[in-house]
Amino acid sequence: MDKLKHINWSEVVRRAIYETIVREEARLRRRDPERIRRAALKSEELSRRVEGWSSVEAIRRWREAR
């Protein structure tokens, strides 16, 4: 680095860090479509209606019991 004083080393490091962050964020944003589909199906399966039960009434009972 001493021999190459004309290079702005802090800018080189800053750019390398920025590019690494951009690459990693892009990698994390990629989604597996099949995994998303399975999760959506599981979510629908778990959110079935239960006859004779009201979530509003249950919440009200719990809040009033405090």
C-alpha positions as CSV (number, residue, x, y, z in Angstrom):
1,M,0.0,0.0,0.0
2,D,2.9,2.3,0.7
3,K,4.1,1.9,-2.9
4,L,0.6,2.7,-4.3
5,K,-0.1,6.0,-2.5
6,H,-2.2,7.2,-5.4
7,I,-4.9,4.7,-4.5
8,N,-7.6,5.9,-2.1
9,W,-7.5,2.7,0.1
10,S,-10.4,3.8,2.3
11,E,-12.6,4.1,-0.8
12,V,-11.5,0.6,-2.0
13,V,-12.4,-0.9,1.3
14,R,-15.7,1.0,1.5
15,R,-16.7,-0.1,-2.0
16,A,-15.8,-3.8,-1.2
17,I,-17.9,-3.7,2.0
18,Y,-20.8,-2.1,0.1
19,E,-20.6,-4.7,-2.7
20,T,-20.5,-7.5,-0.2
21,I,-23.6,-6.1,1.6
22,V,-25.5,-5.7,-1.7
23,R,-24.6,-9.3,-2.7
24,E,-25.7,-10.8,0.7
25,E,-28.9,-8.8,0.8
26,A,-29.8,-10.1,-2.7
27,R,-29.0,-13.6,-1.7
28,L,-31.3,-13.3,1.4
29,R,-34.1,-11.9,-0.7
30,R,-34.2,-14.9,-3.0
31,R,-37.0,-17.1,-2.0
32,D,-37.7,-20.8,-2.7
33,P,-41.1,-20.8,-4.4
34,E,-41.8,-24.4,-3.4
35,R,-41.1,-23.6,0.3
36,I,-43.3,-20.5,0.2
37,R,-46.2,-22.6,-1.3
38,R,-45.8,-25.3,1.3
39,A,-45.8,-22.7,4.1
40,A,-49.0,-21.1,2.7
41,L,-50.7,-24.4,2.5
42,K,-49.7,-25.2,6.1
43,S,-50.9,-21.8,7.2
44,E,-54.3,-22.4,5.6
45,E,-54.5,-25.8,7.2
46,L,-53.8,-24.4,10.7
47,S,-56.3,-21.5,10.3
48,R,-59.5,-23.5,10.1
49,R,-62.7,-22.3,11.7
50,V,-63.9,-24.0,14.8
51,E,-67.7,-24.1,15.2
52,G,-69.1,-22.7,18.4
53,W,-65.9,-20.8,19.4
54,S,-65.4,-17.0,19.1
55,S,-61.9,-15.6,19.3
56,V,-63.4,-12.2,20.2
57,E,-65.3,-13.7,23.2
58,A,-62.2,-15.6,24.3
59,I,-60.0,-12.5,24.2
60,R,-62.7,-10.5,26.1
61,R,-62.9,-13.2,28.8
62,W,-59.1,-13.2,29.3
63,R,-58.9,-9.5,29.4
64,E,-61.7,-9.2,32.0
65,A,-60.1,-12.0,34.1
66,R,-57.0,-9.8,34.7
